Amino acid sequence: MVETADNRPGARYMKMAQENGWVGFCDPQLAFRSSELLELSALWHQVKGAGEIPRRADFTPRVLKSCLPHVAIYERVICPEKGVRYRVRLMGTRFADVMGDLTGKFVDEAIAPQFLPRWYAALDSVLEARVPLRFLSRSDTTDKKFLLGEFFEAPLLNDNGEPDLVLAAGIHSAMHSWKEIIAEERARNVAAAA
């Protein structure tokens, strides 16, 4: 299949972001600014080896040691009464400092309803693409909306070999104008494609 702007990984997320006015951006080129996220991306690719998607069991605390404070692992769960939900299986201390410790909780129990579509769209995009994606977005917490998050998100296989887990990591920094951030990202993508 020929990759077009409409079917490249993360395209549906970008379309939804534009239609809904989300402060969110998806970069399938993985042009990370953060060295920690570059390192985690390289680790994911190293662990997967020749396989398509690595197993969750391959990402032990020892393997994730250098980036563990920034890591979260989400599990996609199909609930008969509520449909698709995501449970937070693990959340590192730095991630929890910004988002609150969501370990063991469903995302829909902890995140304001107006932000859920964006969260679900990012997690769904990663599982649909079956490859890592990079996201930029404003923090969804009420007291930290001044923070910009850069995120690595990648699929993982569960113990039964099903791709229903997402390995994520986030690095947060002070956010300047979202329009400037998007302009910078588009310029970086054009430069990378040239």
C-alpha positions as CSV (number, residue, x, y, z in Angstrom):
1,M,0.0,0.0,0.0
2,V,1.3,3.5,-0.9
3,E,1.4,5.8,2.1
4,T,-0.5,9.0,1.7
5,A,-1.2,11.8,4.1
6,D,-4.6,10.2,4.8
7,N,-3.4,6.8,5.8
8,R,0.0,7.4,7.4
9,P,0.2,6.5,11.1
10,G,-1.4,9.2,13.2
11,A,-3.4,10.8,10.4
12,R,-6.7,10.1,12.0
13,Y,-5.5,11.7,15.2
14,M,-4.3,14.8,13.3
15,K,-7.7,15.1,11.5
16,M,-9.6,14.8,14.8
17,A,-7.2,17.4,16.4
18,Q,-7.9,19.9,13.7
19,E,-11.7,19.3,13.7
20,N,-12.0,19.5,17.4
21,G,-9.4,22.3,18.1
22,W,-7.3,20.1,20.3
23,V,-3.9,21.4,21.5
24,G,-2.4,18.2,20.2
25,F,0.0,17.1,17.4
26,C,1.1,13.6,16.2
27,D,4.5,13.1,14.5
28,P,5.0,9.6,13.0
29,Q,8.6,10.6,12.1
30,L,9.5,10.4,15.8
31,A,11.5,13.7,15.7
32,F,11.9,13.8,19.5
33,R,13.5,16.9,21.1
34,S,13.9,15.0,24.4
35,S,17.0,12.8,24.8
36,E,15.1,10.5,27.2
37,L,12.4,9.9,24.6
38,L,14.9,9.3,21.8
39,E,16.6,6.7,24.1
40,L,13.2,5.0,24.8
41,S,12.4,4.9,21.1
42,A,15.7,3.3,20.3
43,L,15.2,0.8,23.2
44,W,11.7,-0.1,21.9
45,H,13.2,-0.8,18.4
46,Q,16.1,-2.7,19.9
47,V,13.8,-4.9,22.1
48,K,11.4,-5.7,19.2
49,G,14.3,-7.0,17.1
50,A,12.9,-8.7,14.0
51,G,9.4,-8.9,15.5
52,E,6.7,-6.4,14.7
53,I,5.8,-5.5,18.3
54,P,7.7,-6.3,21.5
55,R,6.2,-8.0,24.5
56,R,5.4,-6.2,27.7
57,A,7.4,-8.8,29.6
58,D,10.5,-7.6,27.7
59,F,10.2,-4.1,29.4
60,T,11.2,-4.9,33.0
61,P,12.0,-2.2,35.5
62,R,15.7,-3.0,34.9
63,V,15.4,-2.5,31.1
64,L,13.4,0.8,31.6
65,K,15.6,2.0,34.5
66,S,16.9,5.2,32.9
67,C,13.5,6.4,31.8
68,L,11.2,4.7,34.4
69,P,10.2,7.9,36.1
70,H,8.7,9.2,32.8
71,V,6.9,6.0,31.8
72,A,3.3,4.9,31.8
73,I,1.8,1.7,30.5
74,Y,-1.9,1.7,29.4
75,E,-4.0,-1.4,28.9
76,R,-6.9,-1.4,26.4
77,V,-9.9,-3.1,28.0
78,I,-13.2,-3.9,26.3
79,C,-16.0,-3.5,28.9
80,P,-19.5,-4.8,27.9
81,E,-21.2,-1.9,29.5
82,K,-18.8,0.9,28.6
83,G,-17.0,-0.2,25.5
84,V,-13.3,0.5,25.1
85,R,-11.5,1.8,28.2
86,Y,-7.8,2.3,29.1
87,R,-6.5,1.2,32.5
88,V,-3.2,2.7,33.7
89,R,-1.0,-0.4,34.6
90,L,2.0,1.7,35.6
91,M,2.9,5.3,36.0
92,G,6.3,6.7,36.8
93,T,6.9,9.4,39.4
94,R,7.7,12.2,37.0
95,F,4.6,11.4,34.9
96,A,2.5,11.2,38.0
97,D,3.9,14.6,39.2
98,V,2.1,16.2,36.3
99,M,-1.0,14.0,35.7
100,G,-1.5,12.7,39.3
101,D,-0.8,9.0,40.0
102,L,-3.4,7.1,37.9
103,T,-1.9,3.6,38.5
104,G,-4.7,1.1,38.6
105,K,-7.3,3.6,37.5
106,F,-9.2,3.8,34.2
107,V,-8.4,6.9,32.3
108,D,-12.1,7.8,32.2
109,E,-12.2,7.8,36.0
110,A,-9.4,10.3,36.3
111,I,-9.4,12.6,33.3
112,A,-12.1,15.3,32.6
113,P,-14.6,14.1,30.0
114,Q,-13.8,16.9,27.6
115,F,-10.2,15.6,27.3
116,L,-11.0,11.9,26.9
117,P,-11.5,11.9,23.2
118,R,-8.0,13.3,22.7
119,W,-6.4,10.7,25.1
120,Y,-8.3,7.8,23.5
121,A,-7.5,9.0,20.0
122,A,-3.7,9.0,20.8
123,L,-3.8,5.6,22.4
124,D,-6.0,4.1,19.7
125,S,-3.7,5.6,17.0
126,V,-0.7,3.8,18.4
127,L,-2.5,0.4,18.6
128,E,-4.0,0.8,15.1
129,A,-0.6,1.9,13.6
130,R,1.3,-0.9,15.4
131,V,4.3,1.5,15.5
132,P,5.6,4.1,17.9
133,L,4.2,7.7,17.5
134,R,5.3,11.0,18.9
135,F,2.7,13.4,20.4
136,L,2.8,17.0,21.6
137,S,0.0,18.3,23.7
138,R,-0.9,20.7,26.5
139,S,-1.2,19.2,29.9
140,D,-4.9,18.3,30.7
141,T,-4.6,19.0,34.4
142,T,-6.4,22.1,35.6
143,D,-3.4,23.5,37.5
144,K,-0.8,22.7,34.9
145,K,-2.2,23.9,31.6
146,F,1.0,25.9,31.1
147,L,3.0,22.7,30.5
148,L,3.7,21.2,27.1
149,G,4.1,17.4,27.0
150,E,6.2,15.6,24.4
151,F,5.2,11.9,24.4
152,F,6.6,8.6,23.1
153,E,3.8,6.1,22.7
154,A,4.3,2.6,21.3
155,P,2.3,-0.7,21.2
156,L,3.2,-3.7,23.3
157,L,2.0,-7.3,23.2
158,N,0.3,-8.7,26.4
159,D,1.2,-12.2,27.8
160,N,-1.3,-13.7,25.2
161,G,0.5,-12.1,22.3
162,E,-2.3,-9.5,21.7
163,P,-1.4,-5.9,21.0
164,D,-3.5,-4.2,23.7
165,L,-0.9,-2.3,25.7
166,V,0.7,1.1,25.1
167,L,4.1,2.0,26.5
168,A,4.2,5.8,26.9
169,A,6.6,8.3,28.3
170,G,6.2,12.0,28.7
171,I,8.6,14.9,29.2
172,H,7.0,18.2,30.2
173,S,8.2,21.8,29.8
174,A,6.9,25.3,29.9
175,M,4.6,25.9,26.9
176,H,4.8,29.0,24.7
177,S,2.4,29.8,21.9
178,W,0.7,26.7,20.5
179,K,0.7,28.3,17.0
180,E,4.5,28.8,17.2
181,I,4.9,25.2,18.3
182,I,2.9,23.8,15.4
183,A,4.8,26.1,12.9
184,E,8.1,24.8,14.3
185,E,6.9,21.2,14.0
186,R,5.8,21.6,10.5
187,A,9.1,23.2,9.6
188,R,11.0,20.4,11.2
189,N,8.9,17.8,9.3
190,V,9.5,19.5,6.0
191,A,13.3,19.7,6.7
192,A,13.3,16.0,7.7
193,A,11.5,15.0,4.6
194,A,13.9,16.9,2.3
